[in-house]
Amino acid sequence: MSAQEEFDCIVIGAGVQGSFTAYQLAQRRRRTLLLEQFVLPHTRGSSHGQTRIIRKAYEQDFYTQMMQECYELWAQLEKEAGVKLYRQTGLLVMGPEQSSNFQMFRNTLVKNKVPMVTLNHGNFSQHIPNMVLAAGDGAVVDVTAGVLYADRALKTVQEQFQKLGGILRDKERVTDIKPGAVITVTTSSHVYQAKSLVVTAGPWANRLLVHTGLNLPLEVLKINVCYWREKFPGSYNVERRFPCFLLTEGEESKEHIYGLPSNEYPGMMKICYHIGSGTDPDFRDQQTDRSDIDILQRFVSRSLPGLFPEPAVVESCMYTMTPDRHFILDHHPSYRNIVIGAGFSGNGTRSNLLVDVSTSLQTATMLLFHLCHDCHGFKFGPIVGKLLCELSQGDVPSYDLSPFRISRFLDKTKSAL
C-alpha cells in the first residue's frame, strides 16, 4: 500500500449519480476523489448503454417538478462541454384509459403545465404510424421528452469533473471503510482518507454499507435489454420522428413496457420490460429467465407490426429497487453526518421485500451512499448529484425530500418487531 492520500471527499462508484455528485463537489472546489471498481468504461452496472429516456411524464408531481431543473442542468452540461447529449422525440404514454396509473400520468402533465398532445383511436395512426393502440387504451404525448445519449453523457460529466481538478481512478475495489471524523477508505491498491465519503455503489450497495452498520431493503434485478429488428428499415427511427413510448399496463403485463426509437443498432428498436428477476450482481449472467421476453413478444406482435416479434439482440442491465420504488435521499437514521441516497432504478408497482434496517456504529462519519439506476434514475443524474452534494455539505436541500426518507422503512420494521 502507498502512503495515505487525503481528500475533502471520496466518492465510491462512477456511475451517473456518483459522477454527477463528484462533479458538483468539484464545482464547489472540494478536493474530490472518484473511485470505480471496474475498468472504465464498463457494462457491469446500471449506467452503461447508448440511450435512456428523459421525460417529465410521471405519476408523482415531485418527480415532474424535479425534472424541470434537470432539463436545465443537462442543457448546461451540453453547453459547458460542447457535446450533444439530448434529442427531443416526445414520449407516447399509453394505458387503459380509465386506469388509475394512466390517469395519474395524464393528470400530472396537465397539473404541471407540461406541453402535451392527447390522442384517440381516430387520430392515433395519423400521428404514430406503425403502431397499434389497444382497444380501451388512452394515449398522450409528453412533447418535451426524448433520448439521452447515456454513454456519451457519463463520459462527458467525468471529463468535466477532471477538468475541475477532480481525480478519477478506476480498477480500485473498496475493501474496507473505517468511519470517523476522518474516514479511511482502503482499496485493492491504495489507502485514502477524507472528511466525507460518498458511496455510489449501485447493486453492490449493501456490501459496502455493512461497514457502516446499515442494511437497507434493496433488491437487485437483472433486466433484459432487448432490441427488435425492423421489417422495413427506418420505420421506427428518430429521423421519422418516431417517439419513445411507455405502456403503463396492458393485457400482456401489469408492469411498464417502454421503448426507444432505433439508435444503438441500425434498424433495431429498443423495447424492454420494466422489471426483472432477482440476481447477484457478480453472477448476473447466470440468471437466464426469459419470462419478460415472452411478455414483450406478445406486446410487439400486437402493437408493433413493423417489427419482427423475436429480439435480435439481448443485453443486460441491473436495477436496484426499494420496496416502494422511490429514491432514498436522507441522513443516516442514527448519525446526522451520514447521508444516504439509494434505489434509483424503478418507479411503479411495489415489490414485497423483507425490510432489515439496522445500525450499530458509535463513531461519527459523513457517508453519502447512492445507488445508481437506469431508466428511472439516469435522467435524474444532474439533480440527484446536486441534492446529494447539498446533503453532504449540510445545506438545505433544493427540494422537499420527505418522499425519500429512510423512516418509511424503519417505521415498518419497528412495527413488525
Residue, then its C-alpha position, 0 to 999 in steps of 0.5 A: m500500500s502507498a502512503q495515505e492520500e487525503f481528500d475533502c471527499i471520496v466518492i465510491g462508484a462512477g456511475v451517473q449519480g456518483s459522477f454527477t455528485a463528484y462533479q458538483l463537489a468539484q464545482r464547489r472546489r472540494r478536493t474530490l476523489l472518484l473511485e470505480q471498481f471496474v475498468l472504465p468504461h464498463t457494462r457491469g452496472s446500471s449506467h452503461g448503454q447508448t440511450r435512456i429516456i428523459r421525460k417529465a411524464y410521471e405519476q408523482d408531481f415531485y418527480t415532474q417538478m424535479m425534472q424541470e431543473c434537470y432539463e436545465l442542468w443537462a442543457q448546461l452540461e451540453k453547453e459547458a462541454g460542447v457535446k450533444l447529449y439530448r434529442q427531443t422525440g416526445l414520449l407516447v404514454m399509453g394505458p387503459e384509459q380509465s386506469s388509475n396509473f394512466q390517469m395519474f400520468r395524464n393528470t400530472l402533465v396537465k397539473n404541471k403545465v407540461p406541453m402535451v398532445t392527447l390522442n384517440h383511436g381516430n387520430f392515433s395512426q395519423h400521428i404514430p404510424n406503425m403502431v397499434l393502440a389497444a382497444g380501451d387504451g388512452a394515449v398522450v404525448d409528453v412533447t418535451a421528452g426524448v433520448l439521452y445519449a447515456d454513454r456519451a453523457l457519463k463520459t462527458v460529466q467525468e471529463q468535466f469533473q477532471k477538468l475541475g481538478g477532480i481525480l478519477r481512478d478506476k480498477e480500485r475495489v473498496t475493501d474496507i471503510k473505517p468511519g470517523a471524523v476522518i474516514t479511511v477508505t482502503t482499496s485493492s491498491h491504495v489507502y485514502q482518507a477524507k472528511s466525507l465519503v460518498v458511496t455510489a455503489g449501485p447493486w453492490a450497495n449493501r456490501l459496502l454499507v455493512h461497514t457502516g452498520l446499515n442494511l437497507p431493503l434493496e433488491v437487485l434485478k437483472i433486466n433484459v435489454c432487448y432490441w427488435r429488428e425492423k421489417f422495413p428499415g427506418s420505420y421506427n427511427v428518430e429521423r421519422r420522428f418516431p417517439c419513445f413510448l411507455l405502456t403503463e399496463g396492458e393485457e400482456s403485463k401489469e408492469h411498464i413496457y417502454g421503448l426507444p426509437s432505433n439508435e444503438y443498432p441500425g434498424m433495431m428498436k429498443i423495447c424492454y420490460h420494466i422489471g426483472s428477476g432477482t440476481d447477484p450482481d457478480f453472477r448476473d449472467q447466470q440468471t437466464d429467465r426469459s419470462d419478460i421476453d415472452i411478455l414483450q413478444r406478445f406486446v410487439s406482435r400486437s402493437l408493433p407490426g413493423l417489427f419482427p416479434e423475436p429480439a435480435v439482440v439481448e443485453s443486460c442491465m441491473y436495477t436496484m429497487t426499494p420496496d416502494r420504488h422511490f429514491i432514498l435521499d436522507h441522513h443516516p437514521s442514527y448519525r446526522n453526518i451520514v447521508i444516504g441516497a439509494g434505489f434509483s432504478g424503478n418507479g411503479t408497482r411495489s415489490n414485497l421485500l423483507v425490510d432489515v434496517s439496522t445500525s450499530l456504529q458509535t463513531a461519527t462519519m459523513l457517508l453519502f451512499h447512492l445507488c445508481h439506476d437506469c431508466h428511472g434514475f439516469k435522467f435524474g443524474p444532474i439533480v440527484g448529484k446536486l441534492l446529494c452534494e447539498l446533503s453532504q455539505g449540510d445545506v438545505p436541500s433544493y427540494d422537499l425530500s420527505p418522499f425519500r426518507i429512510s423512516r418509511f422503512l424503519d417505521k415498518t420494521k419497528s412495527a413488525l418487531 
